[in-house]
């Protein structure tokens, strides 16, 4: 067939058709479908950010009159730690929210299409199981971290501006905030932290999606029940906790691998730009073992979806 076809006597340019059939287009539209069908992906982080900002602003307005002056008398390290607390609370709340949203999304993404029988429709389209699973995996691995980062940076900017306005009202110079809390360095730390957690948690999303495609119901119990039962069995039978330590390491162990977590002279651990250790993180065996396990779990999910029928 020639590049131009005759439709109703008029030549049709094949360029738009070729663009529609590009290999990336099914993946692109599959990712957009996931976002359209799961609005909690962006609504939940925005809602939590709004609640946290409102709470912090109300709490700041209720501080004692001499609180700001007491902070200004601290040494630079302690002052930086004290002034970063509201920003750390907001960033932590948004990250935890994104993690929870990712957990429930992965647990329901493959089971829901079997429950409502929409899997029959999606399998009738020229979209492979590999493309479908990769599009769903892109949500916890790419979409949610990007949304969380944008919300965190916007929240950081709003709190920074609000703090800069409140300092002169308490007789302090706005430059005190800029010196104690460099917003550019904090943004770099946020980006680095999100990348670290995203790569580190990849096998978790692979496991949850595998359970979502396999379990007929109660995906939450099937995902978390067996590991919990094995932890209890190991503790009772052998009086050890290797599996529990492994799970804990997979959840939060990346902090010790990606940051220099040596306590400061005041006994606290303060994540700063000079404490980033990307080389140590990149050469951590746990990172590459986790990514290999994640690839195997996602491959098993693709294979499994080929034989899944509606519930």
Buried (B, 14 or more C-beta within 10 A) or exposed (E): EEEEEEEEEEEEEBEEEEEEEEEEEBBEBBBEBBBEEBEEBBEBBBEBBEEBBEBBBEEBEEEEEEEBEEBBEBEEBBBBBBBBEBBEBBBEBBBEBBBEBBBBBBBBBBBBBBBEEEBEEBBEEEBBBBBBBBBBBBBBBEBBBEBBBEBBBBBBEBBBEBBBEBBEEBEBEEEBBEEBBBBEEBBEBBBBBBBBBBBBBBBBBBBBBBBBBBBEEEBBEBBBEEBEEEBEEBBEEEEEEEBBEBBEBBBEBBBBBBBEEEEEEEEEEBBBEEBBBEEEBEEBEBBEEBBEBBEEBBBBBBBBBEEBEEB
